[in-house]
Amino acid sequence: MHGWLCDNPTGADQLRWKPLNLGQPGPGQVLVAVRAASLNFPDLLTVENKYQIKPPLPFVPGAEYAGVVEAVGPDVSHLQPGQHVAVIGAAGGFATHAMASAPHCLPLPASVPFEHAAAFAFTYGTTHHALIDRAALKAGETVLVLGAAGGVGTSAIQVAKAAGARVIAGVSSDEKAAFCKTLGADDTLNYSQEDVRERLKVLTQGRGPDVVYDPVGGSLAEPVFRSIAWRGRYLVIGFAGGMIPALPWNLALLKGASVVGVFWGDFVRREPESFAKALGQLVGWYQEGRIKPAIDRVLPMSELPQAYALMASRAVKGKLVLSHDARA
């Protein structure tokens, strides 16, 4: 058993591939042989000690992964050795094996590729909670997705379309705009070249988007919020742009709009039954072909430092996946 160990959270360059001694699973635990793991933006923040959840040192990063159950704890009855699972945890996925909490393991049909399973629950779970639960998105409404070509952004395009909404993909380049069109976006907004407020006026006939899905934050937040529709819902997903915006409160008053926080990790912990129901709907949509992880590339697990560098460069479209089966 080996894994990328973080004992000095000052950046991905400090990660080292080292032996692990995980032992046998205890009560409520499952030992998983990892086949694939996806890299999410919080994984980058975690190894830089900038994320709100700080695992005790040392730890193996990687909060979303998929693999095969090797052993189960004495009180685990819904899983068995040999079963394929997707896992959402605080850490552990960038390794050959991981000790997971049994409630965080989703049994999977063997027909689901490990690369898809590893790129599914975190992003689509976050997005379903945001759009369907927190925003109560209705068919026919317009959703503006910021950072639309990224991991959660691509899932937001697909979930919004599955719910019957119109989607405007906000991106930073024409290349990313074209990519989002292939995922089902109805229109695009290149906020590196276009006037955000004027473009949104044109695309919404002056009404503004009903829902804004924002994993970026930063300087885009205020002009977008000024453009939101009456009774609009502004979903705060994260701050990939690096800056936490400060909005004038009068904007919410004038638009009758809501600023809605989306903390999927705590939602999973506090409302497990709602989480299970949401995941069931997502799996159904996947099986129907209505959603499918947009994977930028699959790299060997040995290339995790390069994957971190790619994510930091903002050049990734969709998800980065690390696999023990991938070949360079």
Steps between C-alpha positions, in 0.01 A plus 500: 500500500633841395364852478588865436564617856467862610686578823583862413194677352682776314426381147474197273877497448534371856302180433699177515408146389549293814397164650173495695402278791122512504438176687160331501170691498338565835132563577334703226806483275576354157839432343487598132753417229503828309469477122445867415479833683406847377671827582268775624582862580465441877776238468729778381401726789536217754866431424563877522328515843242742358185289516241526780538127576853420618578127532736404783860456388624297330224421251448371147300753293228400256140541615329321209596159373374163381618146538433149626416404857775277644376466860219630719471574870314264736176703496484581127220306332411693183841452336711192431845419361516519123232768474565809289449828685534876461624673814464854628732571792708772653820346360675177405436450129844567352633161600485131415264440795281713725311444824155646442194560715235247395217759476714695252525204261251483214458150350535505122410269213813339359408656164583854623862584406716583801606827332136613481424382853798696636383819328135482593384533861689811613423724203154375411405469867601861561314616193180308571494635856558851364259514207225256595499533880628846590384692190182296437570533128194480277472395137517801271713713733837638390818395679831684467791268579828675577822303452285282276787306342635377835414186694190621685412740218468222244276306738287812552436531126381141482290498818331827406415364156371175654270715714366678192678834544668726249876530560740787441859382541736764639860431400836672453579402140334424167648149511324432830180651362504256209565214743198597713281505190584132446370429851163661431542868590247713310710819501841613620653805665874560467563720803863560405392685184136606533322748722327268745194713570439595137539143378257372764247767402516378141482130589208541741310783326580724794351268760819345639573139601266338752781299658874568514730206573830648621802287593734787407427803721739791450423813300227338288259469789378859523428570131328163471291560811401842364367315193301232682125466439228596747484225767829369368713254697876548516667171592831534686690182409860602559777747429724354230581856394687543826305795639189488718275779368320756714160586354299815579198377697266744325531294180322208663230736625442670164480171308307303762791259451659238722864422567499126565790310657579153368709283735456152359736329745293603800178424312619140458583477870187672634241370254607150391152397385468803273850437368414137419184607318691759295771251410235252391354754258847578366580133442170469315587795278844347434344169398261686269794680338381844613819573695854373450825618662701725269854370545784716372751218527592187696854493637695226678487535879877551487439834325298659782744795539457580129122480542515753784706731277243471220217588737689797640556629145120524440549315170279202586163451328284267707662255740850365553508133593791294635492129427709200596414353158599806293819492301710803423 
